[in-house]
Amino acid sequence: MPTATFHFPRGFLWGTATAAHQVEGQNTNNNWAAWESEPGRILEDDKAGLACDWWGGRWREDFDRAAESGQNAHRLSIEWSRVQPQPDRWDEDALDRYRAMLRGLVERKLTPMVTLHHFSDPLWLHQRGSWENAETPAYFDAFVHKVVGALKEYVSLWVTINEPNVYTYGGWLGGGFPPGKNDLNLAYAVMGNLVRAHALAYRSIHAIQPQAQVGFAHHYRSFWQTHKNSPLDKLVARQLHLAWNESFMRALTDGRFHFLTKRCRIPEAAGTQDFIGLNYYSVDEVAFALAPGELFHKRRFPPGYEVSETGQSANVPRGFFEGLKWAHQRRLPIYVTENGIEDRVDDFRRRYTLLHLHQLWRACNFNWEIKGYFHWSLVDNFEWERGWTQRFGLWGLENETQKRVRRPSVDMYAAICRENAISYATVEKFAPELVPVLYP
C-alpha cells in the first residue's frame, strides 16, 4: 500500500476563522442581539451571551492555542456596532481592543485576515432600514475608512463582506435572519447595495493602504439535479447556481448584476477584487417542484453521503473541488475562508476535514493559485439562528464555565499545519478508516 505525503505549496496559510458576534459576547447593540431577544427566533431560544468571551479578553488564550497547534493565520471580523455605536460617534476604546487583538495575532506569528461585515449590523443602521436603504453603502464606507485607517499597521488581507448571498437570502427571502422578511424586490435592493458597498470599500482600502489585498467571502454551493435526464431539474439547478453563486461575483467581474428575475448595471463594481474568498460546506441535490414560494424546487443532500448530527450538512468533498474550480475560472488568488462541519463528538469532523483537504491538495496540484485555508472554527461559537445547537470548533466550549475542551481534531489539524501536508501517519492515527480511500 502506498504511503505518500500530500504536500501543500510553500508559504501556505493554515488557520481558523471566527466572526465577532459569534465569539466576542456582551454585545447588545446590534440587530442580532435584538433578534435573539424575540422568542422563537433562535433554536431553543439560545442567546449569544458571553459567547467565547473574547471581549472579556479570552482571545489571548485562544490565540495561544492556535499558535501552539501550528497555525500561522487567523481570520476574524470587526463588529461595526462596537466601533460606531451611534451614527455620530466612534468608540476609540473598541478600536484599541481590536488593535490589541491584531497585535496579539502578529506577535504569535499568525497572519491576520480581517472581515469588515460578517452578518451583524448596528441597531441604528437596522432602524434606518438596514441594507434596504440606498444610503447604507456610504455608511459602510465611512466605517471602512475608520477601521482600515486604525488597523492598517497589522492587516493587509481584507474581506469586505462575508457571504452576501447568505445574508440576503437569510434576511429577505425567508431564511431566518433579521429582519425576517420574504420579499424579492427588497432582496434585490439589498444585494445590489452590498455590491455597491463592496466597490466603495475596495477603493477606500486601496486609497489608505495601496499594498492591501481585498476580496469578499463567497458561500459556494453546488446544485446537482436529482434526475439527470430531466430538463426541468437541469433548469432549476442552473437558475439556482446563477442566483446563488454568480450574482455577486459577476457584478464584481464585469459590473453586470443579475439577481433572479432582475438585473441592472453597477459599473463601478467591475474589477474590484484582488482575491476570491471561498466558503464551502456542502452540496444540494435539487428537483423541479410546483412551489413558487420555494423558487420552484425542492432540495435534499445527495444520497449516499454522510450527514452531520443535526442534518444541516453532508460530507461531499467533490462539491468542494467544484467550488475551487469555479473560483479558479476568475484567474485570481483563492483563499478558502471557511470550511468545516458540526460535530460534538469529533468523529465526523476528522473524516470531513481530511477528505476536503485532499480535494484542496488535488486543486493545488493543478497549479491553481490557492494561498490558504481557514477551518471553521477555532472554538465552538454561537451559530446564528441555530444558536448553540451546532458545534463547529476544533476546541469545544462549555458555555457555563467557559472551559475549552481539546478535541482530537486539534491535534490532527496541528499535524497538517506543522507539516504543511497530509501524511500517511496522520491519516492512520486520526481516521484509519480513510487509509484505503486516500491510499488505494
C-alpha positions as CSV (number, residue, x, y, z in Angstrom):
1,M,0.0,0.0,0.0
2,P,1.4,3.4,-0.9
3,T,2.3,5.8,1.9
4,A,2.7,9.1,0.1
5,T,2.5,12.5,1.7
6,F,0.3,15.2,0.2
7,H,2.3,18.4,0.3
8,F,0.9,21.9,0.0
9,P,2.6,24.9,-1.6
10,R,5.4,26.6,0.3
11,G,4.1,29.6,2.3
12,F,0.6,28.2,2.5
13,L,-1.6,29.9,5.2
14,W,-3.2,27.5,7.7
15,G,-5.7,29.0,10.1
16,T,-9.1,29.1,11.6
17,A,-12.0,31.6,11.0
18,T,-14.2,33.4,13.5
19,A,-16.8,36.2,13.5
20,A,-17.2,38.9,16.1
21,H,-20.8,38.4,17.2
22,Q,-20.2,34.6,17.4
23,V,-17.2,34.8,19.7
24,E,-17.0,38.1,21.5
25,G,-20.1,38.1,23.7
26,Q,-21.5,41.0,25.7
27,N,-22.9,42.8,22.7
28,T,-26.4,44.3,23.0
29,N,-26.2,47.0,20.4
30,N,-26.6,45.1,17.1
31,N,-29.5,43.6,15.1
32,W,-28.7,40.0,16.2
33,A,-28.9,40.9,19.9
34,A,-32.3,42.3,19.2
35,W,-33.3,39.3,17.2
36,E,-32.2,36.9,19.9
37,S,-34.5,38.7,22.4
38,E,-37.6,37.8,20.3
39,P,-38.9,34.3,21.4
40,G,-38.8,31.7,18.7
41,R,-36.2,33.4,16.5
42,I,-33.2,31.2,17.7
43,L,-33.3,27.4,18.1
44,E,-34.1,26.6,21.8
45,D,-34.3,30.4,22.3
46,D,-30.5,30.5,22.8
47,K,-28.6,33.7,23.1
48,A,-25.0,34.6,22.3
49,G,-24.5,35.8,25.9
50,L,-20.8,35.7,26.7
51,A,-20.2,33.6,23.6
52,C,-16.4,32.7,23.9
53,D,-15.8,35.8,26.0
54,W,-13.3,37.4,23.6
55,W,-14.5,40.9,24.5
56,G,-13.6,39.9,28.1
57,G,-10.0,39.0,27.0
58,R,-10.1,35.3,26.4
59,W,-9.0,35.8,22.8
60,R,-5.5,35.7,24.3
61,E,-5.7,32.0,25.3
62,D,-7.5,31.0,22.1
63,F,-4.8,32.7,20.0
64,D,-2.2,30.9,22.1
65,R,-3.9,27.6,21.3
66,A,-4.0,28.4,17.6
67,A,-0.3,29.3,17.5
68,E,0.8,26.4,19.7
69,S,-1.0,24.0,17.3
70,G,0.9,25.1,14.3
71,Q,-1.5,27.6,12.7
72,N,0.1,30.6,11.0
73,A,-3.0,32.7,10.3
74,H,-6.4,33.6,11.7
75,R,-9.5,35.2,10.2
76,L,-11.6,37.4,12.4
77,S,-14.2,40.2,12.0
78,I,-14.7,43.7,13.3
79,E,-18.1,44.4,14.9
80,W,-19.5,47.6,13.3
81,S,-21.8,48.3,16.3
82,R,-18.8,48.5,18.7
83,V,-16.7,50.8,16.5
84,Q,-19.7,53.0,15.6
85,P,-22.3,52.6,18.4
86,Q,-24.2,55.6,17.1
87,P,-24.2,57.2,13.7
88,D,-22.4,60.3,15.1
89,R,-20.0,58.6,17.4
90,W,-16.9,56.4,17.1
91,D,-15.6,54.3,20.0
92,E,-11.8,54.6,20.2
93,D,-11.7,52.2,23.1
94,A,-13.2,49.5,20.8
95,L,-10.7,50.2,18.1
96,D,-7.9,49.9,20.7
97,R,-9.2,46.5,21.7
98,Y,-9.2,45.3,18.1
99,R,-5.8,46.8,17.7
100,A,-4.7,44.7,20.7
101,M,-6.2,41.5,19.2
102,L,-4.5,42.1,15.9
103,R,-1.2,42.9,17.6
104,G,-1.7,39.7,19.5
105,L,-2.0,37.7,16.3
106,V,1.1,39.3,14.8
107,E,3.1,38.7,18.0
108,R,2.1,35.0,17.8
109,K,3.2,34.9,14.1
110,L,-0.4,34.5,12.9
111,T,-1.2,36.4,9.7
112,P,-4.5,38.3,10.3
113,M,-7.3,38.3,7.7
114,V,-10.0,40.8,8.7
115,T,-13.6,40.8,7.7
116,L,-15.4,44.1,7.8
117,H,-19.0,42.9,7.7
118,H,-20.0,39.4,9.0
119,F,-23.8,39.4,9.2
120,S,-24.3,41.8,12.1
121,D,-25.4,45.5,11.8
122,P,-25.6,48.3,14.4
123,L,-29.0,48.8,15.8
124,W,-29.0,52.4,14.5
125,L,-28.5,51.1,11.0
126,H,-31.2,48.5,11.4
127,Q,-33.6,51.2,12.5
128,R,-32.8,53.2,9.3
129,G,-33.8,50.3,7.1
130,S,-30.5,48.3,7.1
131,W,-29.3,47.4,3.7
132,E,-32.6,48.2,2.1
133,N,-31.6,51.8,2.5
134,A,-29.7,53.3,-0.5
135,E,-27.6,55.3,1.9
136,T,-26.2,52.3,3.6
137,P,-23.2,51.7,1.2
138,A,-22.0,55.2,2.2
139,Y,-22.4,54.5,5.9
140,F,-20.4,51.3,5.4
141,D,-17.7,53.1,3.5
142,A,-17.3,55.6,6.4
143,F,-16.9,52.6,8.8
144,V,-14.3,51.0,6.5
145,H,-12.3,54.3,6.3
146,K,-12.3,54.5,10.1
147,V,-11.3,50.8,10.7
148,V,-8.7,50.5,8.0
149,G,-7.1,53.7,9.0
150,A,-6.9,52.5,12.6
151,L,-5.7,48.9,11.9
152,K,-3.6,49.0,8.8
153,E,-0.4,48.6,10.8
154,Y,-1.4,45.0,11.4
155,V,-3.5,43.9,8.4
156,S,-3.1,43.7,4.7
157,L,-5.7,41.0,3.9
158,W,-9.2,42.4,4.0
159,V,-12.6,40.7,3.4
160,T,-15.2,43.4,2.8
161,I,-18.4,41.3,3.2
162,N,-19.0,37.8,4.3
163,E,-21.4,35.7,2.3
164,P,-23.6,38.4,0.8
165,N,-25.8,35.6,-0.7
166,V,-26.4,34.0,2.7
167,Y,-27.0,37.4,4.3
168,T,-29.5,38.4,1.6
169,Y,-31.4,35.1,1.4
170,G,-31.4,34.8,5.2
171,G,-32.9,38.2,5.9
172,W,-35.0,38.9,2.9
173,L,-36.1,35.6,1.4
174,G,-37.3,33.8,4.5
175,G,-34.1,32.3,5.8
176,G,-34.4,33.0,9.5
177,F,-32.1,36.0,9.7
178,P,-33.1,39.5,10.8
179,P,-35.2,41.3,9.7
180,G,-37.1,38.2,8.8
181,K,-38.7,39.4,5.5
182,N,-39.6,37.5,2.4
183,D,-39.7,40.0,-0.5
184,L,-37.9,39.5,-3.8
185,N,-37.8,43.2,-4.6
186,L,-36.2,44.0,-1.2
187,A,-33.8,41.2,-1.6
188,Y,-32.7,42.6,-5.0
189,A,-32.2,46.0,-3.4
190,V,-30.2,44.6,-0.5
191,M,-27.9,42.5,-2.7
192,G,-27.4,45.5,-5.0
193,N,-26.5,47.7,-2.1
194,L,-24.0,45.1,-0.9
195,V,-22.3,45.2,-4.3
196,R,-22.1,49.0,-4.2
197,A,-20.7,48.9,-0.6
198,H,-18.0,46.4,-1.6
199,A,-17.0,48.6,-4.5
200,L,-16.7,51.6,-2.3
201,A,-14.8,49.7,0.4
202,Y,-12.4,48.2,-2.2
203,R,-11.4,51.7,-3.4
204,S,-11.2,53.1,0.1
205,I,-9.0,50.4,1.4
206,H,-6.6,50.8,-1.6
207,A,-6.5,54.5,-1.1
208,I,-5.5,54.1,2.5
209,Q,-3.3,51.0,2.0
210,P,-2.2,50.6,-1.6
211,Q,-0.5,47.3,-0.9
212,A,-3.6,45.7,0.6
213,Q,-5.3,42.6,-0.9
214,V,-9.1,43.0,-0.9
215,G,-11.8,40.4,-1.6
216,F,-15.1,39.1,-0.3
217,A,-16.0,35.7,1.2
218,H,-18.5,33.8,-1.0
219,H,-20.5,30.9,0.2
220,Y,-20.3,28.5,-2.7
221,R,-22.8,25.7,-3.1
222,S,-23.1,23.1,-5.9
223,F,-26.6,22.3,-7.1
224,W,-26.9,18.8,-8.6
225,Q,-30.0,17.9,-10.5
226,T,-31.9,14.9,-9.0
227,H,-33.0,13.4,-12.3
228,K,-30.1,13.5,-14.7
229,N,-32.3,13.4,-17.8
230,S,-34.9,15.9,-16.6
231,P,-34.7,19.3,-18.4
232,L,-36.8,20.9,-15.6
233,D,-34.3,19.7,-13.0
234,K,-31.5,20.9,-15.1
235,L,-33.2,24.3,-15.5
236,V,-33.7,24.6,-11.7
237,A,-30.1,23.7,-10.9
238,R,-28.9,26.2,-13.4
239,Q,-31.1,29.0,-12.1
240,L,-30.1,28.3,-8.5
241,H,-26.4,28.4,-9.5
242,L,-26.8,31.7,-11.2
243,A,-28.7,33.3,-8.4
244,W,-26.6,31.9,-5.5
245,N,-23.1,31.6,-7.0
246,E,-23.0,34.1,-9.8
247,S,-25.0,37.2,-8.9
248,F,-22.5,38.9,-6.6
249,M,-19.4,37.5,-8.3
250,R,-20.4,38.6,-11.8
251,A,-21.1,42.1,-10.7
252,L,-17.6,42.3,-9.3
253,T,-16.2,40.8,-12.6
254,D,-17.9,42.9,-15.3
255,G,-20.4,45.2,-13.5
256,R,-23.5,43.4,-14.6
257,F,-25.8,42.5,-11.7
258,H,-28.3,39.7,-12.3
259,F,-30.4,38.5,-9.4
260,L,-33.2,36.0,-10.2
261,T,-35.6,37.9,-12.5
262,K,-34.0,41.3,-12.0
263,R,-30.9,42.9,-13.5
264,C,-29.0,46.2,-13.7
265,R,-25.5,47.5,-14.3
266,I,-23.2,48.6,-11.4
267,P,-20.2,49.5,-13.5
268,E,-18.2,50.8,-10.5
269,A,-18.0,47.2,-9.1
270,A,-16.2,45.8,-12.1
271,G,-12.7,44.6,-11.3
272,T,-12.9,45.2,-7.5
273,Q,-11.4,42.1,-6.1
274,D,-7.8,41.0,-5.6
275,F,-8.6,37.5,-4.4
276,I,-11.6,35.2,-4.0
277,G,-12.6,34.0,-0.6
278,L,-14.3,30.7,-0.8
279,N,-16.6,29.3,1.9
280,Y,-17.7,25.7,1.3
281,Y,-19.8,23.4,3.4
282,S,-21.9,21.1,1.3
283,V,-24.0,20.3,-1.8
284,D,-27.7,20.3,-2.6
285,E,-29.4,17.9,-4.9
286,V,-32.4,19.7,-6.5
287,A,-35.5,18.9,-8.4
288,F,-38.3,20.9,-10.1
289,A,-41.4,21.4,-8.0
290,L,-44.6,23.4,-8.4
291,A,-43.9,25.6,-5.4
292,P,-43.4,29.3,-6.3
293,G,-42.5,30.2,-2.7
294,E,-39.6,27.7,-2.8
295,L,-38.4,29.1,-6.2
296,F,-39.9,26.1,-7.9
297,H,-37.6,23.5,-6.4
298,K,-37.2,21.0,-3.6
299,R,-33.8,20.0,-2.3
300,R,-32.0,17.4,-0.3
301,F,-28.5,16.1,0.3
302,P,-27.3,13.7,-2.4
303,P,-28.0,10.2,-1.2
304,G,-25.1,8.0,0.0
305,Y,-23.1,10.8,1.7
306,E,-22.6,11.0,5.5
307,V,-24.8,13.7,7.1
308,S,-24.0,15.8,10.2
309,E,-25.7,15.2,13.5
310,T,-28.4,17.9,13.2
311,G,-28.9,17.2,9.5
312,Q,-27.6,20.6,8.4
313,S,-24.7,19.5,6.2
314,A,-23.3,16.5,4.3
315,N,-19.8,15.3,3.6
316,V,-19.5,15.9,-0.1
317,P,-15.8,16.7,-0.9
318,R,-16.4,16.5,-4.7
319,G,-18.5,19.7,-4.3
320,F,-15.5,21.4,-2.7
321,F,-13.4,20.7,-5.7
322,E,-16.2,22.0,-7.9
323,G,-16.2,25.2,-5.9
324,L,-12.4,25.6,-6.2
325,K,-12.6,25.0,-10.0
326,W,-15.4,27.6,-10.2
327,A,-13.3,30.1,-8.3
328,H,-10.2,29.4,-10.4
329,Q,-12.0,30.4,-13.5
330,R,-11.7,34.0,-12.3
331,R,-7.9,33.8,-12.5
332,L,-7.4,35.4,-9.1
333,P,-5.7,34.0,-6.0
334,I,-8.0,31.9,-3.8
335,Y,-8.3,31.6,-0.1
336,V,-10.6,29.1,1.5
337,T,-12.1,31.4,4.0
338,E,-14.4,28.8,5.7
339,N,-14.7,25.0,5.6
340,G,-15.9,22.8,8.5
341,I,-18.6,20.6,10.0
342,E,-20.7,20.5,13.1
343,D,-19.7,17.5,15.3
344,R,-20.0,17.4,19.1
345,V,-18.2,14.0,19.4
346,D,-15.4,14.9,16.9
347,D,-15.6,11.8,14.9
348,F,-17.3,13.0,11.6
349,R,-15.1,16.2,11.7
350,R,-11.9,14.3,11.2
351,R,-13.2,12.4,8.1
352,Y,-14.8,15.5,6.7
353,T,-11.6,17.6,7.1
354,L,-9.2,15.1,5.7
355,L,-11.4,14.3,2.7
356,H,-11.8,18.0,1.9
357,L,-8.2,18.9,2.4
358,H,-7.3,16.0,0.0
359,Q,-9.5,17.8,-2.6
360,L,-7.7,21.0,-1.8
361,W,-4.4,19.3,-2.4
362,R,-5.7,18.0,-5.8
363,A,-6.6,21.5,-6.8
364,C,-3.2,22.8,-5.8
365,N,-1.6,20.2,-8.0
366,F,-3.3,21.7,-11.0
367,N,-1.2,24.9,-10.2
368,W,-4.4,26.8,-9.2
369,E,-3.3,29.8,-7.1
370,I,-4.6,28.7,-3.8
371,K,-3.0,30.6,-1.0
372,G,-4.5,29.4,2.3
373,Y,-7.2,27.5,4.2
374,F,-9.2,28.7,7.2
375,H,-11.1,26.0,9.1
376,W,-14.4,26.9,10.7
377,S,-13.9,27.2,13.5
378,L,-11.2,27.6,16.3
379,V,-13.7,27.1,19.1
380,D,-17.4,26.3,19.4
381,N,-19.3,29.6,18.9
382,F,-22.8,31.0,18.6
383,E,-24.2,29.7,15.2
384,W,-26.7,32.5,14.4
385,E,-30.3,31.2,14.1
386,R,-29.1,27.7,15.2
387,G,-27.8,29.1,18.5
388,W,-25.6,26.6,20.4
389,T,-27.2,23.5,18.9
390,Q,-24.2,23.2,16.5
391,R,-20.6,22.7,17.5
392,F,-18.0,23.6,14.8
393,G,-15.0,24.2,17.0
394,L,-11.7,22.3,16.9
395,W,-11.9,23.2,20.6
396,G,-15.1,22.5,22.4
397,L,-16.7,25.1,24.7
398,E,-18.5,24.5,28.0
399,N,-20.7,27.6,28.0
400,E,-21.4,27.8,31.7
401,T,-17.7,27.7,32.7
402,Q,-16.0,29.0,29.5
403,K,-13.8,25.9,29.7
404,R,-12.2,24.9,26.4
405,V,-12.2,21.2,25.7
406,R,-9.4,19.8,23.5
407,R,-10.8,17.6,20.8
408,P,-8.7,15.1,18.8
409,S,-9.2,17.3,15.7
410,V,-7.0,19.9,17.3
411,D,-4.0,17.5,17.1
412,M,-4.9,16.3,13.7
413,Y,-5.1,19.8,12.3
414,A,-1.9,20.7,14.1
415,A,0.0,17.9,12.4
416,I,-1.2,19.1,9.0
417,C,-0.3,22.7,9.7
418,R,3.1,21.9,11.0
419,E,3.9,19.5,8.2
420,N,2.2,21.7,5.5
421,A,1.0,18.3,4.3
422,I,-1.3,15.4,4.9
423,S,0.9,12.4,5.9
424,Y,0.0,8.8,5.9
425,A,0.8,8.7,9.6
426,T,-1.7,11.5,10.3
427,V,-4.5,9.7,8.4
428,E,-3.6,6.4,10.0
429,K,-3.7,7.9,13.5
430,F,-6.8,10.1,13.3
431,A,-9.0,8.5,10.7
432,P,-7.7,5.0,9.9
433,E,-10.9,4.2,8.1
434,L,-9.8,6.6,5.4
435,V,-6.5,4.9,4.7
436,P,-7.9,2.8,1.8
437,V,-9.7,5.8,0.5
438,L,-6.8,8.2,0.4
439,Y,-4.1,5.5,-0.2
440,P,-5.8,3.0,-2.5
